[in-house]
Each structure stands twice: as C-alpha cells, then as structure tokens.
Amino acid sequence: MKQKKPSPSVWESLGLLGALGFVIAIPLALGYYLGTYLDGVTHNNKSSLYLLLGLLLGLIVGIYGAYRLFKRFL
C-alpha cells in the first residue's frame, strides 16, 4: 500500500514560493536581455523579433523549471 506523504511545513511552503519566483523570473530576464542585445546587434530595432523570441524562450524555460520544482509534490 502506498503511504501518503506528509504535508510540507509552512516554512517549506514559503521557501518553495520564493524559489518559484526565481525559477520563473531569472529565465525571463535573461531572455529579455539576450533578445534586446540581439536586436541591437542585428540593427533590428523596429520589429523586436529577437526580444519576443527571447521572452518566449525564457517563459518556456521558466515553466519547465517550475514543473521540475513542483514535480515531487504532484
């Protein structure tokens, strides 16, 4: 029979929420800065294509990181 896991403590839950913020915010910020840099290097300031691609990639990486963080609780 499968034993039920004990629920996490309040401090563990708060720490998990803080880690979630970093896991999502850091890839988004890196995607923003990388996209802005690439737009500047390619002189593509009008369309911001690389900025949007960088943000999308950062969002995907952040969601994957959040999934890996919460996988043990699912």
Residue pairs with C-beta under 8 A, 6 or more apart in sequence:
8 16
8 73
16 69
16 70
19 69
20 66
20 69
20 70
23 62
23 65
23 66
23 69
24 62
24 63
24 65
24 66
25 62
26 62
27 57
27 58
27 59
27 61
27 62
27 65
28 55
28 58
28 59
28 62
29 58
30 54
30 58
31 54
31 55
31 56
31 57
31 58
31 59
31 61
32 51
32 54
32 55
32 58
33 54
34 50
34 54
35 48
35 50
35 51
35 52
35 53
35 54
35 55
36 50
36 51
36 54
38 44
38 50
38 54
39 45
39 48
39 49
39 50
39 51
42 50
44 50
